[in-house]
Amino acid sequence: MGLRFSVLSSGSTGNATLVANGETTLMIDAGFSAKRIDELLGNVGSLVKRSRESW
């Protein structure tokens, strides 16, 4: 499986991007609160579902 990218949000209040390869999901965040990140992750469901199960 190749790399998958998902820009969760980008703007003056913050930026967040997910990079996944099927085994590992990496989130790069700059500026968002934990609450906002949780909301954004909910918007991309299947991309992070397996990663969230291992938290």
Residue, then its C-alpha position, 0 to 999 in steps of 0.5 A: m500500500g502506498l502513502r495516503f495524505s489527508v490535509l485535515s485543515s489549513g489556515s491562519t489558526g492552525n494546520a494539520t495533516l495525516v500521512a498513512n501507509g497502512e501500518t502507521t499513521l502520522m499526524i503533523d499538527a501546528g496550532f490546533s487544540a486537542k478538541r479541534i484535532d479530535e473533531l478533524l480526525g472524526n471527519v476522516g474516519s476510515l483513514v485513522k480508525r485502525s490507528r485510533e484502536s491502538w491508542 
